[in-house]
Amino acid sequence: MDLIIPGHGLILWQLSGLLLIGLWVYTLFDCLRSEFVDPNQKLIWVIVIIFVPFLGPLMYLGMSKKGKAKRSFQPDFNRFSSDKFNKK
């Protein structure tokens, strides 16, 4: 009967593995989207995230804020406006 209904330990291992894969994917995408001060930092962080399975993503989340360039969000809401829509 144990083959049909897995024990609590197996479910715990599967959930922790799923959590680890999710953390790995999140940090990898965040690293690839981010701009760094030094162009080689992105390559170094991608290598660390990929080849150091558990500690790599945790190191990235803890230490990468210093090397990232500041993002400036300046939306241009008037880019779709035209004179025919703005007439009063």
N, C-alpha and C positions, 0 to 999 in steps of 0.2 A: 504494500500500500504506500510505502514511502516513495516509490517511483512515480506515482500519480500525483500525490500531494507533496510538494517540496516543503522542507522544514523551514523554520524561521531564519536559520543561519544562511541558507541559500538565497532567500529573498533579500536579506540584508546585504549580502555580497553583490547581488545583482543591482540593487538600488545604489550602492556606493560606487559600483563601476559605471552606472549610468550618470551619476553625478560627476564623476571624474571626467568622463567623456564630454559632458556638457561644459564643464569648466575649461577643458582643453580647447574646445571649439570656440567658446566665447573669447578667451584670451588670444587665440590665434587670429580671429577676425578683428578684434580690437587693435592688435598690434599692426596688422596689415592696413587698417584704415587710418591709423594715427600718423601724424607728422612728427618727426624727431628732430632735435637740434643738430645732431650729427647724422649724416646719411647712413653710416655704417651701423648705427645702433639698431635700426630696424632689422637688418640681417642678423645681427648677434642675438637679438631677442627671439626672432623666429627660430633660429637654431637651438637656443636654450629651451624654448617651449616645446619643440618637437622631440628633442633628444633627451630631455630630463623629464620623464613622464609626470611625476607628482609634484616635485619641487619647482619645476620650470614655470608652470602657470602661477603658482603662489609667489615665486620670486618676482615675476613680471607685475603682478597686481600690487605687490608691496613696494617695489623699487622703481617702477617705470615713470612715475609722475615727475621726477626731477628732469628727465631727459626729453620729455615731450614738449613740443612747441605749443604755445597758447593758441587755442582756437578762437577765432574772432567771428562771431555770428552777426552778420550785417545783412539782413534780408532786404531785397529790393522789391517792395510791393507795387511799385509803379511801372514795372517792366511790361505788364500786359495792358496798361491803360492806353487808350487812344483818344483822340479829340472827339470822335463821334459819341463815345460813351460818357465823356465828362461834360458835355454841354448841359447847361441848365435852362 
